[in-house]
Amino acid sequence: MFKTALATGLAATFLGLLIAPQALAANASDEVKDVREAFLKEAMEAQEAYHKELRRHARIAVSKLEKTAASAVRDGDLAGATAAMKQVLWLDRDNKKAVAHFKAIGRLEEVLEELEEEPVVPDAVESTGDAGNVARQLIGSTWSWGDGNNITFLPGGIASATQDKQPNSRLWQVDARGNVFVATAKPNILSIIKVDLSSGNYAGQNYKINNTEFSGRRVR
């Protein structure tokens, strides 16, 4: 009986030693995933708060610039009004008053091209070197993004994809090596793409539970 109990105990111990590493590995894997997902969620919330404040200050600046332009027009200062409206367009490419102003004087396309060379509206993206070059060329551009969808990179680190229920719901940023990070809060996904500006193509990878590779091209 003693030998039987001892054998049973040793067998159980041995089986436990075999199972334990697998259980620990599974637990560690789950913990890594949980920590990563928690970090991405917190990072997204922090970025959303930052960009919300950035957009608030941009709206204030646009309002002040529009008043400056209107005052300049009343004083017959076309150059002053144009300078103010150019800054409005820098902050908001779709501003109706600024677009109408430059259409009226026949300079809309010219000014939009000039603004592509301007530094990115401050958004923690490097404005010099390769990263700055990538960021500046991405602003206002549209790229294919998934099956039948497109994504547009807007000033201020905001991106809008056609499949999103809420426009301008993504954030983007370029790191020092020129990698473009695109993040969404719901669902919580981080995509990293490497853009080839000369060919207009990119290769990327999604990070969620399973990593998936994808690619696309510039469409506008």
Secondary structure as a PSIPRED ss2 file (coil, helix, strand):
# PSIPRED VFORMAT (PSIPRED V4.0)

   1 M C   1.000  0.000  0.000
   2 F H   0.000  1.000  0.000
   3 K H   0.000  1.000  0.000
   4 T H   0.000  1.000  0.000
   5 A H   0.000  1.000  0.000
   6 L H   0.000  1.000  0.000
   7 A H   0.000  1.000  0.000
   8 T H   0.000  1.000  0.000
   9 G H   0.000  1.000  0.000
  10 L H   0.000  1.000  0.000
  11 A H   0.000  1.000  0.000
  12 A H   0.000  1.000  0.000
  13 T H   0.000  1.000  0.000
  14 F H   0.000  1.000  0.000
  15 L H   0.000  1.000  0.000
  16 G H   0.000  1.000  0.000
  17 L H   0.000  1.000  0.000
  18 L H   0.000  1.000  0.000
  19 I H   0.000  1.000  0.000
  20 A H   0.000  1.000  0.000
  21 P H   0.000  1.000  0.000
  22 Q H   0.000  1.000  0.000
  23 A H   0.000  1.000  0.000
  24 L H   0.000  1.000  0.000
  25 A H   0.000  1.000  0.000
  26 A H   0.000  1.000  0.000
  27 N H   0.000  1.000  0.000
  28 A H   0.000  1.000  0.000
  29 S H   0.000  1.000  0.000
  30 D H   0.000  1.000  0.000
  31 E H   0.000  1.000  0.000
  32 V H   0.000  1.000  0.000
  33 K H   0.000  1.000  0.000
  34 D H   0.000  1.000  0.000
  35 V H   0.000  1.000  0.000
  36 R H   0.000  1.000  0.000
  37 E H   0.000  1.000  0.000
  38 A H   0.000  1.000  0.000
  39 F H   0.000  1.000  0.000
  40 L H   0.000  1.000  0.000
  41 K H   0.000  1.000  0.000
  42 E H   0.000  1.000  0.000
  43 A H   0.000  1.000  0.000
  44 M H   0.000  1.000  0.000
  45 E H   0.000  1.000  0.000
  46 A H   0.000  1.000  0.000
  47 Q H   0.000  1.000  0.000
  48 E H   0.000  1.000  0.000
  49 A H   0.000  1.000  0.000
  50 Y H   0.000  1.000  0.000
  51 H H   0.000  1.000  0.000
  52 K H   0.000  1.000  0.000
  53 E H   0.000  1.000  0.000
  54 L H   0.000  1.000  0.000
  55 R H   0.000  1.000  0.000
  56 R H   0.000  1.000  0.000
  57 H H   0.000  1.000  0.000
  58 A H   0.000  1.000  0.000
  59 R H   0.000  1.000  0.000
  60 I H   0.000  1.000  0.000
  61 A H   0.000  1.000  0.000
  62 V H   0.000  1.000  0.000
  63 S H   0.000  1.000  0.000
  64 K H   0.000  1.000  0.000
  65 L H   0.000  1.000  0.000
  66 E H   0.000  1.000  0.000
  67 K H   0.000  1.000  0.000
  68 T H   0.000  1.000  0.000
  69 A H   0.000  1.000  0.000
  70 A H   0.000  1.000  0.000
  71 S H   0.000  1.000  0.000
  72 A H   0.000  1.000  0.000
  73 V H   0.000  1.000  0.000
  74 R H   0.000  1.000  0.000
  75 D C   1.000  0.000  0.000
  76 G C   1.000  0.000  0.000
  77 D C   1.000  0.000  0.000
  78 L H   0.000  1.000  0.000
  79 A H   0.000  1.000  0.000
  80 G H   0.000  1.000  0.000
  81 A H   0.000  1.000  0.000
  82 T H   0.000  1.000  0.000
  83 A H   0.000  1.000  0.000
  84 A H   0.000  1.000  0.000
  85 M H   0.000  1.000  0.000
  86 K H   0.000  1.000  0.000
  87 Q H   0.000  1.000  0.000
  88 V H   0.000  1.000  0.000
  89 L H   0.000  1.000  0.000
  90 W H   0.000  1.000  0.000
  91 L H   0.000  1.000  0.000
  92 D C   1.000  0.000  0.000
  93 R C   1.000  0.000  0.000
  94 D C   1.000  0.000  0.000
  95 N C   1.000  0.000  0.000
  96 K H   0.000  1.000  0.000
  97 K H   0.000  1.000  0.000
  98 A H   0.000  1.000  0.000
  99 V H   0.000  1.000  0.000
 100 A H   0.000  1.000  0.000
 101 H H   0.000  1.000  0.000
 102 F H   0.000  1.000  0.000
 103 K H   0.000  1.000  0.000
 104 A H   0.000  1.000  0.000
 105 I C   1.000  0.000  0.000
 106 G C   1.000  0.000  0.000
 107 R C   1.000  0.000  0.000
 108 L H   0.000  1.000  0.000
 109 E H   0.000  1.000  0.000
 110 E H   0.000  1.000  0.000
 111 V H   0.000  1.000  0.000
 112 L H   0.000  1.000  0.000
 113 E H   0.000  1.000  0.000
 114 E H   0.000  1.000  0.000
 115 L H   0.000  1.000  0.000
 116 E H   0.000  1.000  0.000
 117 E C   1.000  0.000  0.000
 118 E C   1.000  0.000  0.000
 119 P C   1.000  0.000  0.000
 120 V C   1.000  0.000  0.000
 121 V C   1.000  0.000  0.000
 122 P C   1.000  0.000  0.000
 123 D C   1.000  0.000  0.000
 124 A C   1.000  0.000  0.000
 125 V C   1.000  0.000  0.000
 126 E C   1.000  0.000  0.000
 127 S C   1.000  0.000  0.000
 128 T C   1.000  0.000  0.000
 129 G H   0.000  1.000  0.000
 130 D H   0.000  1.000  0.000
 131 A H   0.000  1.000  0.000
 132 G H   0.000  1.000  0.000
 133 N H   0.000  1.000  0.000
 134 V H   0.000  1.000  0.000
 135 A H   0.000  1.000  0.000
 136 R H   0.000  1.000  0.000
 137 Q H   0.000  1.000  0.000
 138 L H   0.000  1.000  0.000
 139 I C   1.000  0.000  0.000
 140 G C   1.000  0.000  0.000
 141 S C   1.000  0.000  0.000
 142 T E   0.000  0.000  1.000
 143 W E   0.000  0.000  1.000
 144 S E   0.000  0.000  1.000
 145 W C   1.000  0.000  0.000
 146 G C   1.000  0.000  0.000
 147 D C   1.000  0.000  0.000
 148 G C   1.000  0.000  0.000
 149 N C   1.000  0.000  0.000
 150 N E   0.000  0.000  1.000
 151 I E   0.000  0.000  1.000
 152 T E   0.000  0.000  1.000
 153 F E   0.000  0.000  1.000
 154 L E   0.000  0.000  1.000
 155 P H   0.000  1.000  0.000
 156 G H   0.000  1.000  0.000
 157 G H   0.000  1.000  0.000
 158 I E   0.000  0.000  1.000
 159 A E   0.000  0.000  1.000
 160 S E   0.000  0.000  1.000
 161 A E   0.000  0.000  1.000
 162 T C   1.000  0.000  0.000
 163 Q C   1.000  0.000  0.000
 164 D C   1.000  0.000  0.000
 165 K C   1.000  0.000  0.000
 166 Q C   1.000  0.000  0.000
 167 P C   1.000  0.000  0.000
 168 N C   1.000  0.000  0.000
 169 S C   1.000  0.000  0.000
 170 R E   0.000  0.000  1.000
 171 L E   0.000  0.000  1.000
 172 W E   0.000  0.000  1.000
 173 Q E   0.000  0.000  1.000
 174 V E   0.000  0.000  1.000
 175 D C   1.000  0.000  0.000
 176 A C   1.000  0.000  0.000
 177 R C   1.000  0.000  0.000
 178 G C   1.000  0.000  0.000
 179 N E   0.000  0.000  1.000
 180 V E   0.000  0.000  1.000
 181 F E   0.000  0.000  1.000
 182 V E   0.000  0.000  1.000
 183 A E   0.000  0.000  1.000
 184 T E   0.000  0.000  1.000
 185 A C   1.000  0.000  0.000
 186 K C   1.000  0.000  0.000
 187 P C   1.000  0.000  0.000
 188 N C   1.000  0.000  0.000
 189 I E   0.000  0.000  1.000
 190 L E   0.000  0.000  1.000
 191 S E   0.000  0.000  1.000
 192 I E   0.000  0.000  1.000
 193 I E   0.000  0.000  1.000
 194 K E   0.000  0.000  1.000
 195 V E   0.000  0.000  1.000
 196 D E   0.000  0.000  1.000
 197 L C   1.000  0.000  0.000
 198 S C   1.000  0.000  0.000
 199 S C   1.000  0.000  0.000
 200 G C   1.000  0.000  0.000
 201 N E   0.000  0.000  1.000
 202 Y E   0.000  0.000  1.000
 203 A E   0.000  0.000  1.000
 204 G E   0.000  0.000  1.000
 205 Q E   0.000  0.000  1.000
 206 N E   0.000  0.000  1.000
 207 Y E   0.000  0.000  1.000
 208 K C   1.000  0.000  0.000
 209 I C   1.000  0.000  0.000
 210 N C   1.000  0.000  0.000
 211 N C   1.000  0.000  0.000
 212 T E   0.000  0.000  1.000
 213 E E   0.000  0.000  1.000
 214 F E   0.000  0.000  1.000
 215 S E   0.000  0.000  1.000
 216 G E   0.000  0.000  1.000
 217 R E   0.000  0.000  1.000
 218 R E   0.000  0.000  1.000
 219 V C   1.000  0.000  0.000
 220 R C   1.000  0.000  0.000
